[in-house]
Amino acid sequence: MVQNSFISLISQEEKEENRGSVEFQVFSWTNKIRRLTSHLELHRKDYSSQRGLRKILGKRQRLLSYLSKKKKVLYKYLINQLGIRESKTR
């Protein structure tokens, strides 16, 4: 799903320097979403985790929306590397 080269690139370089960048935040929210999704597959009635997942999805969506407006090329690259769908425009 996620290419190892991209993970190693982000985790080594940006972990120390640039944790506040939009790209790193989207990457970390995506990892957290994947962990929560696998947790919810086992624990279907964990409603507090479902709520947390919805909040995190909203945060990532807002960051991706910002990124698509400011840096379209980087947005496309990030979407492809993380294996997530492009957001629908209103």
PDB file with one MODEL, atoms N, CA, C and O in Angstrom:
MODEL        1
ATOM      1  N   MET A   1       0.819  -1.195   0.000  1.00  0.00           N
ATOM      2  CA  MET A   1       0.000   0.000   0.000  1.00  0.00           C
ATOM      3  C   MET A   1       0.869   1.267   0.000  1.00  0.00           C
ATOM      4  O   MET A   1       0.839   2.042  -0.956  1.00  0.00           O
ATOM      5  N   VAL A   2       1.625   1.468   1.054  1.00  0.00           N
ATOM      6  CA  VAL A   2       2.501   2.634   1.129  1.00  0.00           C
ATOM      7  C   VAL A   2       3.902   2.188   0.743  1.00  0.00           C
ATOM      8  O   VAL A   2       4.386   1.162   1.219  1.00  0.00           O
ATOM      9  N   GLN A   3       4.541   2.945  -0.104  1.00  0.00           N
ATOM     10  CA  GLN A   3       5.867   2.556  -0.557  1.00  0.00           C
ATOM     11  C   GLN A   3       6.888   2.839   0.542  1.00  0.00           C
ATOM     12  O   GLN A   3       6.856   3.884   1.190  1.00  0.00           O
ATOM     13  N   ASN A   4       7.792   1.883   0.734  1.00  0.00           N
ATOM     14  CA  ASN A   4       8.788   1.982   1.797  1.00  0.00           C
ATOM     15  C   ASN A   4       9.745   3.144   1.598  1.00  0.00           C
ATOM     16  O   ASN A   4      10.198   3.737   2.577  1.00  0.00           O
ATOM     17  N   SER A   5      10.061   3.480   0.367  1.00  0.00           N
ATOM     18  CA  SER A   5      10.994   4.575   0.128  1.00  0.00           C
ATOM     19  C   SER A   5      10.430   5.890   0.632  1.00  0.00           C
ATOM     20  O   SER A   5      11.164   6.720   1.170  1.00  0.00           O
ATOM     21  N   PHE A   6       9.125   6.085   0.459  1.00  0.00           N
ATOM     22  CA  PHE A   6       8.499   7.319   0.921  1.00  0.00           C
ATOM     23  C   PHE A   6       8.471   7.358   2.444  1.00  0.00           C
ATOM     24  O   PHE A   6       8.710   8.409   3.039  1.00  0.00           O
ATOM     25  N   ILE A   7       8.181   6.221   3.083  1.00  0.00           N
ATOM     26  CA  ILE A   7       8.149   6.166   4.540  1.00  0.00           C
ATOM     27  C   ILE A   7       9.526   6.470   5.105  1.00  0.00           C
ATOM     28  O   ILE A   7       9.657   7.262   6.038  1.00  0.00           O
ATOM     29  N   SER A   8      10.544   5.846   4.548  1.00  0.00           N
ATOM     30  CA  SER A   8      11.887   6.077   5.060  1.00  0.00           C
ATOM     31  C   SER A   8      12.322   7.513   4.810  1.00  0.00           C
ATOM     32  O   SER A   8      13.011   8.106   5.640  1.00  0.00           O
ATOM     33  N   LEU A   9      11.927   8.071   3.684  1.00  0.00           N
ATOM     34  CA  LEU A   9      12.269   9.458   3.366  1.00  0.00           C
ATOM     35  C   LEU A   9      11.667  10.402   4.393  1.00  0.00           C
ATOM     36  O   LEU A   9      12.366  11.261   4.930  1.00  0.00           O
ATOM     37  N   ILE A  10      10.398  10.254   4.668  1.00  0.00           N
ATOM     38  CA  ILE A  10       9.726  11.125   5.633  1.00  0.00           C
ATOM     39  C   ILE A  10      10.242  10.864   7.035  1.00  0.00           C
ATOM     40  O   ILE A  10      10.569  11.804   7.759  1.00  0.00           O
ATOM     41  N   SER A  11      10.321   9.607   7.426  1.00  0.00           N
ATOM     42  CA  SER A  11      10.636   9.306   8.813  1.00  0.00           C
ATOM     43  C   SER A  11      12.064   9.687   9.187  1.00  0.00           C
ATOM     44  O   SER A  11      12.305  10.074  10.330  1.00  0.00           O
ATOM     45  N   GLN A  12      13.011   9.590   8.269  1.00  0.00           N
ATOM     46  CA  GLN A  12      14.386   9.925   8.621  1.00  0.00           C
ATOM     47  C   GLN A  12      14.647  11.419   8.549  1.00  0.00           C
ATOM     48  O   GLN A  12      15.182  12.001   9.493  1.00  0.00           O
ATOM     49  N   GLU A  13      14.279  12.040   7.452  1.00  0.00           N
ATOM     50  CA  GLU A  13      14.623  13.443   7.253  1.00  0.00           C
ATOM     51  C   GLU A  13      13.739  14.376   8.063  1.00  0.00           C
ATOM     52  O   GLU A  13      14.235  15.272   8.745  1.00  0.00           O
ATOM     53  N   GLU A  14      12.446  14.170   7.990  1.00  0.00           N
ATOM     54  CA  GLU A  14      11.528  15.150   8.538  1.00  0.00           C
ATOM     55  C   GLU A  14      11.190  14.905  10.002  1.00  0.00           C
ATOM     56  O   GLU A  14      10.651  15.789  10.669  1.00  0.00           O
ATOM     57  N   LYS A  15      11.493  13.741  10.499  1.00  0.00           N
ATOM     58  CA  LYS A  15      11.181  13.461  11.893  1.00  0.00           C
ATOM     59  C   LYS A  15      11.934  14.421  12.803  1.00  0.00           C
ATOM     60  O   LYS A  15      11.395  14.880  13.811  1.00  0.00           O
ATOM     61  N   GLU A  16      13.158  14.718  12.455  1.00  0.00           N
ATOM     62  CA  GLU A  16      13.978  15.569  13.300  1.00  0.00           C
ATOM     63  C   GLU A  16      13.786  17.057  12.987  1.00  0.00           C
ATOM     64  O   GLU A  16      13.827  17.895  13.888  1.00  0.00           O
ATOM     65  N   GLU A  17      13.581  17.373  11.733  1.00  0.00           N
ATOM     66  CA  GLU A  17      13.595  18.765  11.323  1.00  0.00           C
ATOM     67  C   GLU A  17      12.215  19.401  11.197  1.00  0.00           C
ATOM     68  O   GLU A  17      11.984  20.488  11.726  1.00  0.00           O
ATOM     69  N   ASN A  18      11.312  18.742  10.510  1.00  0.00           N
ATOM     70  CA  ASN A  18      10.154  19.450   9.996  1.00  0.00           C
ATOM     71  C   ASN A  18       8.832  18.792  10.375  1.00  0.00           C
ATOM     72  O   ASN A  18       8.018  18.499   9.499  1.00  0.00           O
ATOM     73  N   ARG A  19       8.609  18.559  11.642  1.00  0.00           N
ATOM     74  CA  ARG A  19       7.388  17.892  12.083  1.00  0.00           C
ATOM     75  C   ARG A  19       6.144  18.727  11.849  1.00  0.00           C
ATOM     76  O   ARG A  19       5.044  18.178  11.791  1.00  0.00           O
ATOM     77  N   GLY A  20       6.283  20.014  11.716  1.00  0.00           N
ATOM     78  CA  GLY A  20       5.135  20.878  11.539  1.00  0.00           C
ATOM     79  C   GLY A  20       4.699  21.055  10.101  1.00  0.00           C
ATOM     80  O   GLY A  20       3.692  21.714   9.841  1.00  0.00           O
ATOM     81  N   SER A  21       5.435  20.479   9.154  1.00  0.00           N
ATOM     82  CA  SER A  21       5.064  20.657   7.754  1.00  0.00           C
ATOM     83  C   SER A  21       3.754  19.931   7.465  1.00  0.00           C
ATOM     84  O   SER A  21       3.427  18.934   8.108  1.00  0.00           O
ATOM     85  N   VAL A  22       3.033  20.430   6.520  1.00  0.00           N
ATOM     86  CA  VAL A  22       1.733  19.857   6.164  1.00  0.00           C
ATOM     87  C   VAL A  22       1.907  18.421   5.681  1.00  0.00           C
ATOM     88  O   VAL A  22       1.092  17.557   6.005  1.00  0.00           O
ATOM     89  N   GLU A  23       2.959  18.158   4.911  1.00  0.00           N
ATOM     90  CA  GLU A  23       3.188  16.818   4.377  1.00  0.00           C
ATOM     91  C   GLU A  23       3.400  15.813   5.509  1.00  0.00           C
ATOM     92  O   GLU A  23       2.833  14.721   5.489  1.00  0.00           O
ATOM     93  N   PHE A  24       4.209  16.183   6.486  1.00  0.00           N
ATOM     94  CA  PHE A  24       4.472  15.275   7.594  1.00  0.00           C
ATOM     95  C   PHE A  24       3.214  15.057   8.428  1.00  0.00           C
ATOM     96  O   PHE A  24       2.966  13.943   8.888  1.00  0.00           O
ATOM     97  N   GLN A  25       2.424  16.097   8.628  1.00  0.00           N
ATOM     98  CA  GLN A  25       1.191  15.952   9.398  1.00  0.00           C
ATOM     99  C   GLN A  25       0.216  15.018   8.692  1.00  0.00           C
ATOM    100  O   GLN A  25      -0.411  14.179   9.339  1.00  0.00           O
ATOM    101  N   VAL A  26       0.080  15.151   7.375  1.00  0.00           N
ATOM    102  CA  VAL A  26      -0.802  14.262   6.622  1.00  0.00           C
ATOM    103  C   VAL A  26      -0.303  12.829   6.723  1.00  0.00           C
ATOM    104  O   VAL A  26      -1.094  11.901   6.891  1.00  0.00           O
ATOM    105  N   PHE A  27       1.005  12.650   6.621  1.00  0.00           N
ATOM    106  CA  PHE A  27       1.599  11.327   6.740  1.00  0.00           C
ATOM    107  C   PHE A  27       1.317  10.713   8.113  1.00  0.00           C
ATOM    108  O   PHE A  27       0.939   9.544   8.197  1.00  0.00           O
ATOM    109  N   SER A  28       1.496  11.480   9.183  1.00  0.00           N
ATOM    110  CA  SER A  28       1.281  10.936  10.525  1.00  0.00           C
ATOM    111  C   SER A  28      -0.201  10.675  10.792  1.00  0.00           C
ATOM    112  O   SER A  28      -0.540   9.682  11.435  1.00  0.00           O
ATOM    113  N   TRP A  29      -1.095  11.555  10.307  1.00  0.00           N
ATOM    114  CA  TRP A  29      -2.538  11.307  10.468  1.00  0.00           C
ATOM    115  C   TRP A  29      -2.948  10.056   9.703  1.00  0.00           C
ATOM    116  O   TRP A  29      -3.793   9.293  10.173  1.00  0.00           O
ATOM    117  N   THR A  30      -2.362   9.837   8.534  1.00  0.00           N
ATOM    118  CA  THR A  30      -2.688   8.646   7.743  1.00  0.00           C
ATOM    119  C   THR A  30      -2.278   7.384   8.476  1.00  0.00           C
ATOM    120  O   THR A  30      -3.017   6.399   8.473  1.00  0.00           O
ATOM    121  N   ASN A  31      -1.109   7.396   9.107  1.00  0.00           N
ATOM    122  CA  ASN A  31      -0.683   6.235   9.891  1.00  0.00           C
ATOM    123  C   ASN A  31      -1.624   5.983  11.059  1.00  0.00           C
ATOM    124  O   ASN A  31      -1.967   4.838  11.353  1.00  0.00           O
ATOM    125  N   LYS A  32      -2.035   7.047  11.718  1.00  0.00           N
ATOM    126  CA  LYS A  32      -2.950   6.901  12.842  1.00  0.00           C
ATOM    127  C   LYS A  32      -4.312   6.383  12.377  1.00  0.00           C
ATOM    128  O   LYS A  32      -4.936   5.575  13.066  1.00  0.00           O
ATOM    129  N   ILE A  33      -4.772   6.840  11.220  1.00  0.00           N
ATOM    130  CA  ILE A  33      -6.042   6.370  10.662  1.00  0.00           C
ATOM    131  C   ILE A  33      -5.968   4.884  10.357  1.00  0.00           C
ATOM    132  O   ILE A  33      -6.909   4.143  10.641  1.00  0.00           O
ATOM    133  N   ARG A  34      -4.877   4.450   9.790  1.00  0.00           N
ATOM    134  CA  ARG A  34      -4.725   3.021   9.476  1.00  0.00           C
ATOM    135  C   ARG A  34      -4.703   2.166  10.739  1.00  0.00           C
ATOM    136  O   ARG A  34      -5.281   1.079  10.766  1.00  0.00           O
ATOM    137  N   ARG A  35      -4.033   2.659  11.790  1.00  0.00           N
ATOM    138  CA  ARG A  35      -4.023   1.908  13.044  1.00  0.00           C
ATOM    139  C   ARG A  35      -5.414   1.813  13.657  1.00  0.00           C
ATOM    140  O   ARG A  35      -5.829   0.747  14.112  1.00  0.00           O
ATOM    141  N   LEU A  36      -6.136   2.938  13.666  1.00  0.00           N
ATOM    142  CA  LEU A  36      -7.488   2.932  14.227  1.00  0.00           C
ATOM    143  C   LEU A  36      -8.430   2.065  13.401  1.00  0.00           C
ATOM    144  O   LEU A  36      -9.303   1.403  13.960  1.00  0.00           O
ATOM    145  N   THR A  37      -8.271   2.059  12.102  1.00  0.00           N
ATOM    146  CA  THR A  37      -9.120   1.235  11.244  1.00  0.00           C
ATOM    147  C   THR A  37      -8.915  -0.241  11.546  1.00  0.00           C
ATOM    148  O   THR A  37      -9.880  -1.000  11.636  1.00  0.00           O
ATOM    149  N   SER A  38      -7.667  -0.647  11.701  1.00  0.00           N
ATOM    150  CA  SER A  38      -7.414  -2.062  12.025  1.00  0.00           C
ATOM    151  C   SER A  38      -7.936  -2.396  13.428  1.00  0.00           C
ATOM    152  O   SER A  38      -8.399  -3.513  13.659  1.00  0.00           O
ATOM    153  N   HIS A  39      -7.867  -1.458  14.352  1.00  0.00           N
ATOM    154  CA  HIS A  39      -8.408  -1.670  15.690  1.00  0.00           C
ATOM    155  C   HIS A  39      -9.928  -1.842  15.634  1.00  0.00           C
ATOM    156  O   HIS A  39     -10.491  -2.697  16.318  1.00  0.00           O
ATOM    157  N   LEU A  40     -10.579  -1.024  14.814  1.00  0.00           N
ATOM    158  CA  LEU A  40     -12.036  -1.077  14.729  1.00  0.00           C
ATOM    159  C   LEU A  40     -12.538  -2.312  13.986  1.00  0.00           C
ATOM    160  O   LEU A  40     -13.700  -2.688  14.138  1.00  0.00           O
ATOM    161  N   GLU A  41     -11.695  -2.942  13.195  1.00  0.00           N
ATOM    162  CA  GLU A  41     -12.092  -4.200  12.573  1.00  0.00           C
ATOM    163  C   GLU A  41     -12.261  -5.286  13.627  1.00  0.00           C
ATOM    164  O   GLU A  41     -13.107  -6.170  13.486  1.00  0.00           O
ATOM    165  N   LEU A  42     -11.453  -5.217  14.685  1.00  0.00           N
ATOM    166  CA  LEU A  42     -11.567  -6.194  15.776  1.00  0.00           C
ATOM    167  C   LEU A  42     -12.636  -5.805  16.790  1.00  0.00           C
ATOM    168  O   LEU A  42     -13.352  -6.664  17.305  1.00  0.00           O
ATOM    169  N   HIS A  43     -12.742  -4.511  17.076  1.00  0.00           N
ATOM    170  CA  HIS A  43     -13.647  -4.011  18.112  1.00  0.00           C
ATOM    171  C   HIS A  43     -14.691  -3.110  17.460  1.00  0.00           C
ATOM    172  O   HIS A  43     -14.559  -1.886  17.460  1.00  0.00           O
ATOM    173  N   ARG A  44     -15.712  -3.720  16.914  1.00  0.00           N
ATOM    174  CA  ARG A  44     -16.713  -2.984  16.137  1.00  0.00           C
ATOM    175  C   ARG A  44     -17.538  -2.016  16.972  1.00  0.00           C
ATOM    176  O   ARG A  44     -18.015  -1.011  16.445  1.00  0.00           O
ATOM    177  N   LYS A  45     -17.715  -2.288  18.239  1.00  0.00           N
ATOM    178  CA  LYS A  45     -18.590  -1.445  19.058  1.00  0.00           C
ATOM    179  C   LYS A  45     -17.825  -0.441  19.912  1.00  0.00           C
ATOM    180  O   LYS A  45     -18.362   0.078  20.890  1.00  0.00           O
ATOM    181  N   ASP A  46     -16.602  -0.170  19.556  1.00  0.00           N
ATOM    182  CA  ASP A  46     -15.799   0.820  20.275  1.00  0.00           C
ATOM    183  C   ASP A  46     -16.149   2.204  19.724  1.00  0.00           C
ATOM    184  O   ASP A  46     -15.484   2.724  18.828  1.00  0.00           O
ATOM    185  N   TYR A  47     -17.201   2.776  20.281  1.00  0.00           N
ATOM    186  CA  TYR A  47     -17.747   4.014  19.720  1.00  0.00           C
ATOM    187  C   TYR A  47     -16.849   5.220  19.953  1.00  0.00           C
ATOM    188  O   TYR A  47     -16.843   6.146  19.141  1.00  0.00           O
ATOM    189  N   SER A  48     -16.103   5.229  21.029  1.00  0.00           N
ATOM    190  CA  SER A  48     -15.208   6.362  21.254  1.00  0.00           C
ATOM    191  C   SER A  48     -14.064   6.368  20.240  1.00  0.00           C
ATOM    192  O   SER A  48     -13.617   7.433  19.813  1.00  0.00           O
ATOM    193  N   SER A  49     -13.598   5.197  19.860  1.00  0.00           N
ATOM    194  CA  SER A  49     -12.574   5.137  18.818  1.00  0.00           C
ATOM    195  C   SER A  49     -13.151   5.521  17.462  1.00  0.00           C
ATOM    196  O   SER A  49     -12.459   6.120  16.639  1.00  0.00           O
ATOM    197  N   GLN A  50     -14.426   5.178  17.224  1.00  0.00           N
ATOM    198  CA  GLN A  50     -15.064   5.587  15.977  1.00  0.00           C
ATOM    199  C   GLN A  50     -15.145   7.107  15.897  1.00  0.00           C
ATOM    200  O   GLN A  50     -14.912   7.699  14.843  1.00  0.00           O
ATOM    201  N   ARG A  51     -15.476   7.720  17.014  1.00  0.00           N
ATOM    202  CA  ARG A  51     -15.556   9.186  17.042  1.00  0.00           C
ATOM    203  C   ARG A  51     -14.181   9.804  16.812  1.00  0.00           C
ATOM    204  O   ARG A  51     -14.044  10.774  16.067  1.00  0.00           O
ATOM    205  N   GLY A  52     -13.154   9.229  17.464  1.00  0.00           N
ATOM    206  CA  GLY A  52     -11.794   9.715  17.259  1.00  0.00           C
ATOM    207  C   GLY A  52     -11.346   9.573  15.821  1.00  0.00           C
ATOM    208  O   GLY A  52     -10.663  10.447  15.288  1.00  0.00           O
ATOM    209  N   LEU A  53     -11.730   8.468  15.189  1.00  0.00           N
ATOM    210  CA  LEU A  53     -11.379   8.253  13.785  1.00  0.00           C
ATOM    211  C   LEU A  53     -12.033   9.311  12.899  1.00  0.00           C
ATOM    212  O   LEU A  53     -11.399   9.831  11.981  1.00  0.00           O
ATOM    213  N   ARG A  54     -13.296   9.629  13.171  1.00  0.00           N
ATOM    214  CA  ARG A  54     -13.978  10.655  12.377  1.00  0.00           C
ATOM    215  C   ARG A  54     -13.320  12.020  12.542  1.00  0.00           C
ATOM    216  O   ARG A  54     -13.215  12.781  11.580  1.00  0.00           O
ATOM    217  N   LYS A  55     -12.875  12.333  13.765  1.00  0.00           N
ATOM    218  CA  LYS A  55     -12.201  13.613  14.000  1.00  0.00           C
ATOM    219  C   LYS A  55     -10.875  13.681  13.249  1.00  0.00           C
ATOM    220  O   LYS A  55     -10.542  14.705  12.653  1.00  0.00           O
ATOM    221  N   ILE A  56     -10.127  12.590  13.282  1.00  0.00           N
ATOM    222  CA  ILE A  56      -8.833  12.547  12.606  1.00  0.00           C
ATOM    223  C   ILE A  56      -9.024  12.630  11.090  1.00  0.00           C
ATOM    224  O   ILE A  56      -8.252  13.297  10.400  1.00  0.00           O
ATOM    225  N   LEU A  57     -10.053  11.952  10.574  1.00  0.00           N
ATOM    226  CA  LEU A  57     -10.338  12.031   9.145  1.00  0.00           C
ATOM    227  C   LEU A  57     -10.644  13.468   8.725  1.00  0.00           C
ATOM    228  O   LEU A  57     -10.224  13.913   7.657  1.00  0.00           O
ATOM    229  N   GLY A  58     -11.376  14.188   9.570  1.00  0.00           N
ATOM    230  CA  GLY A  58     -11.682  15.588   9.275  1.00  0.00           C
ATOM    231  C   GLY A  58     -10.445  16.462   9.288  1.00  0.00           C
ATOM    232  O   GLY A  58     -10.295  17.344   8.443  1.00  0.00           O
ATOM    233  N   LYS A  59      -9.560  16.224  10.240  1.00  0.00           N
ATOM    234  CA  LYS A  59      -8.316  16.999  10.301  1.00  0.00           C
ATOM    235  C   LYS A  59      -7.464  16.760   9.060  1.00  0.00           C
ATOM    236  O   LYS A  59      -6.933  17.694   8.460  1.00  0.00           O
ATOM    237  N   ARG A  60      -7.346  15.469   8.685  1.00  0.00           N
ATOM    238  CA  ARG A  60      -6.548  15.161   7.500  1.00  0.00           C
ATOM    239  C   ARG A  60      -7.182  15.759   6.251  1.00  0.00           C
ATOM    240  O   ARG A  60      -6.476  16.237   5.363  1.00  0.00           O
ATOM    241  N   GLN A  61      -8.507  15.734   6.179  1.00  0.00           N
ATOM    242  CA  GLN A  61      -9.197  16.300   5.020  1.00  0.00           C
ATOM    243  C   GLN A  61      -8.943  17.799   4.911  1.00  0.00           C
ATOM    244  O   GLN A  61      -8.732  18.315   3.813  1.00  0.00           O
ATOM    245  N   ARG A  62      -8.961  18.497   6.038  1.00  0.00           N
ATOM    246  CA  ARG A  62      -8.694  19.946   6.000  1.00  0.00           C
ATOM    247  C   ARG A  62      -7.255  20.229   5.579  1.00  0.00           C
ATOM    248  O   ARG A  62      -7.001  21.164   4.820  1.00  0.00           O
ATOM    249  N   LEU A  63      -6.313  19.423   6.069  1.00  0.00           N
ATOM    250  CA  LEU A  63      -4.918  19.613   5.663  1.00  0.00           C
ATOM    251  C   LEU A  63      -4.727  19.339   4.170  1.00  0.00           C
ATOM    252  O   LEU A  63      -4.005  20.066   3.486  1.00  0.00           O
ATOM    253  N   LEU A  64      -5.379  18.284   3.671  1.00  0.00           N
ATOM    254  CA  LEU A  64      -5.262  17.972   2.250  1.00  0.00           C
ATOM    255  C   LEU A  64      -5.915  19.050   1.394  1.00  0.00           C
ATOM    256  O   LEU A  64      -5.433  19.359   0.304  1.00  0.00           O
ATOM    257  N   SER A  65      -7.000  19.616   1.882  1.00  0.00           N
ATOM    258  CA  SER A  65      -7.654  20.697   1.151  1.00  0.00           C
ATOM    259  C   SER A  65      -6.734  21.911   1.059  1.00  0.00           C
ATOM    260  O   SER A  65      -6.609  22.527   0.000  1.00  0.00           O
ATOM    261  N   TYR A  66      -6.096  22.248   2.172  1.00  0.00           N
ATOM    262  CA  TYR A  66      -5.136  23.362   2.190  1.00  0.00           C
ATOM    263  C   TYR A  66      -3.991  23.088   1.223  1.00  0.00           C
ATOM    264  O   TYR A  66      -3.589  23.959   0.452  1.00  0.00           O
ATOM    265  N   LEU A  67      -3.474  21.860   1.277  1.00  0.00           N
ATOM    266  CA  LEU A  67      -2.338  21.502   0.429  1.00  0.00           C
ATOM    267  C   LEU A  67      -2.722  21.535  -1.047  1.00  0.00           C
ATOM    268  O   LEU A  67      -1.914  21.937  -1.884  1.00  0.00           O
ATOM    269  N   SER A  68      -3.938  21.119  -1.376  1.00  0.00           N
ATOM    270  CA  SER A  68      -4.355  21.124  -2.778  1.00  0.00           C
ATOM    271  C   SER A  68      -4.496  22.544  -3.324  1.00  0.00           C
ATOM    272  O   SER A  68      -4.323  22.771  -4.521  1.00  0.00           O
ATOM    273  N   LYS A  69      -4.807  23.489  -2.453  1.00  0.00           N
ATOM    274  CA  LYS A  69      -4.922  24.877  -2.904  1.00  0.00           C
ATOM    275  C   LYS A  69      -3.554  25.544  -3.041  1.00  0.00           C
ATOM    276  O   LYS A  69      -3.339  26.331  -3.963  1.00  0.00           O
ATOM    277  N   LYS A  70      -2.639  25.240  -2.142  1.00  0.00           N
ATOM    278  CA  LYS A  70      -1.341  25.917  -2.123  1.00  0.00           C
ATOM    279  C   LYS A  70      -0.293  25.256  -3.007  1.00  0.00           C
ATOM    280  O   LYS A  70       0.411  25.941  -3.748  1.00  0.00           O
ATOM    281  N   LYS A  71      -0.182  23.920  -2.937  1.00  0.00           N
ATOM    282  CA  LYS A  71       0.864  23.199  -3.669  1.00  0.00           C
ATOM    283  C   LYS A  71       0.249  22.001  -4.368  1.00  0.00           C
ATOM    284  O   LYS A  71       0.276  20.891  -3.837  1.00  0.00           O
ATOM    285  N   LYS A  72      -0.303  22.214  -5.544  1.00  0.00           N
ATOM    286  CA  LYS A  72      -1.046  21.178  -6.261  1.00  0.00           C
ATOM    287  C   LYS A  72      -0.169  19.986  -6.629  1.00  0.00           C
ATOM    288  O   LYS A  72      -0.611  18.841  -6.527  1.00  0.00           O
ATOM    289  N   VAL A  73       1.063  20.237  -7.054  1.00  0.00           N
ATOM    290  CA  VAL A  73       1.953  19.149  -7.473  1.00  0.00           C
ATOM    291  C   VAL A  73       2.307  18.261  -6.284  1.00  0.00           C
ATOM    292  O   VAL A  73       2.268  17.035  -6.383  1.00  0.00           O
ATOM    293  N   LEU A  74       2.652  18.886  -5.163  1.00  0.00           N
ATOM    294  CA  LEU A  74       2.981  18.128  -3.960  1.00  0.00           C
ATOM    295  C   LEU A  74       1.776  17.355  -3.452  1.00  0.00           C
ATOM    296  O   LEU A  74       1.916  16.242  -2.945  1.00  0.00           O
ATOM    297  N   TYR A  75       0.597  17.937  -3.587  1.00  0.00           N
ATOM    298  CA  TYR A  75      -0.639  17.266  -3.189  1.00  0.00           C
ATOM    299  C   TYR A  75      -0.833  15.984  -3.993  1.00  0.00           C
ATOM    300  O   TYR A  75      -1.112  14.932  -3.418  1.00  0.00           O
ATOM    301  N   LYS A  76      -0.691  16.061  -5.304  1.00  0.00           N
ATOM    302  CA  LYS A  76      -0.848  14.886  -6.157  1.00  0.00           C
ATOM    303  C   LYS A  76       0.176  13.813  -5.810  1.00  0.00           C
ATOM    304  O   LYS A  76      -0.154  12.629  -5.749  1.00  0.00           O
ATOM    305  N   TYR A  77       1.416  14.230  -5.582  1.00  0.00           N
ATOM    306  CA  TYR A  77       2.479  13.280  -5.231  1.00  0.00           C
ATOM    307  C   TYR A  77       2.166  12.582  -3.908  1.00  0.00           C
ATOM    308  O   TYR A  77       2.314  11.365  -3.791  1.00  0.00           O
ATOM    309  N   LEU A  78       1.737  13.352  -2.921  1.00  0.00           N
ATOM    310  CA  LEU A  78       1.437  12.807  -1.600  1.00  0.00           C
ATOM    311  C   LEU A  78       0.265  11.834  -1.658  1.00  0.00           C
ATOM    312  O   LEU A  78       0.303  10.779  -1.024  1.00  0.00           O
ATOM    313  N   ILE A  79      -0.763  12.178  -2.404  1.00  0.00           N
ATOM    314  CA  ILE A  79      -1.931  11.309  -2.561  1.00  0.00           C
ATOM    315  C   ILE A  79      -1.519   9.972  -3.179  1.00  0.00           C
ATOM    316  O   ILE A  79      -1.942   8.911  -2.721  1.00  0.00           O
ATOM    317  N   ASN A  80      -0.696  10.034  -4.214  1.00  0.00           N
ATOM    318  CA  ASN A  80      -0.254   8.806  -4.877  1.00  0.00           C
ATOM    319  C   ASN A  80       0.623   7.965  -3.972  1.00  0.00           C
ATOM    320  O   ASN A  80       0.469   6.744  -3.934  1.00  0.00           O
ATOM    321  N   GLN A  81       1.540   8.583  -3.243  1.00  0.00           N
ATOM    322  CA  GLN A  81       2.466   7.836  -2.398  1.00  0.00           C
ATOM    323  C   GLN A  81       1.776   7.193  -1.197  1.00  0.00           C
ATOM    324  O   GLN A  81       2.131   6.084  -0.796  1.00  0.00           O
ATOM    325  N   LEU A  82       0.802   7.877  -0.630  1.00  0.00           N
ATOM    326  CA  LEU A  82       0.112   7.338   0.543  1.00  0.00           C
ATOM    327  C   LEU A  82      -1.007   6.376   0.164  1.00  0.00           C
ATOM    328  O   LEU A  82      -1.504   5.642   1.017  1.00  0.00           O
ATOM    329  N   GLY A  83      -1.402   6.371  -1.087  1.00  0.00           N
ATOM    330  CA  GLY A  83      -2.438   5.451  -1.531  1.00  0.00           C
ATOM    331  C   GLY A  83      -3.820   5.824  -1.037  1.00  0.00           C
ATOM    332  O   GLY A  83      -4.629   4.948  -0.732  1.00  0.00           O
ATOM    333  N   ILE A  84      -4.101   7.124  -0.955  1.00  0.00           N
ATOM    334  CA  ILE A  84      -5.431   7.566  -0.539  1.00  0.00           C
ATOM    335  C   ILE A  84      -6.120   8.228  -1.710  1.00  0.00           C
ATOM    336  O   ILE A  84      -5.474   8.689  -2.651  1.00  0.00           O
ATOM    337  N   ARG A  85      -7.448   8.272  -1.641  1.00  0.00           N
ATOM    338  CA  ARG A  85      -8.220   8.849  -2.743  1.00  0.00           C
ATOM    339  C   ARG A  85      -8.171  10.370  -2.704  1.00  0.00           C
ATOM    340  O   ARG A  85      -8.000  10.988  -1.653  1.00  0.00           O
ATOM    341  N   GLU A  86      -8.326  10.936  -3.868  1.00  0.00           N
ATOM    342  CA  GLU A  86      -8.386  12.399  -3.974  1.00  0.00           C
ATOM    343  C   GLU A  86      -9.737  12.860  -3.470  1.00  0.00           C
ATOM    344  O   GLU A  86     -10.756  12.209  -3.704  1.00  0.00           O
ATOM    345  N   SER A  87      -9.739  13.991  -2.774  1.00  0.00           N
ATOM    346  CA  SER A  87     -10.991  14.496  -2.217  1.00  0.00           C
ATOM    347  C   SER A  87     -11.886  15.054  -3.313  1.00  0.00           C
ATOM    348  O   SER A  87     -11.418  15.548  -4.339  1.00  0.00           O
ATOM    349  N   LYS A  88     -13.185  14.960  -3.065  1.00  0.00           N
ATOM    350  CA  LYS A  88     -14.146  15.509  -4.013  1.00  0.00           C
ATOM    351  C   LYS A  88     -14.237  17.015  -3.793  1.00  0.00           C
ATOM    352  O   LYS A  88     -14.249  17.489  -2.658  1.00  0.00           O
ATOM    353  N   THR A  89     -14.301  17.745  -4.876  1.00  0.00           N
ATOM    354  CA  THR A  89     -14.447  19.187  -4.769  1.00  0.00           C
ATOM    355  C   THR A  89     -15.919  19.538  -4.789  1.00  0.00           C
ATOM    356  O   THR A  89     -16.715  18.878  -5.456  1.00  0.00           O
ATOM    357  N   ARG A  90     -16.275  20.572  -4.059  1.00  0.00           N
ATOM    358  CA  ARG A  90     -17.684  20.973  -3.976  1.00  0.00           C
ATOM    359  C   ARG A  90     -18.040  21.920  -5.061  1.00  0.00           C
ATOM    360  O   ARG A  90     -19.186  22.361  -5.144  1.00  0.00           O
TER     361      ARG A  90
ENDMDL
END
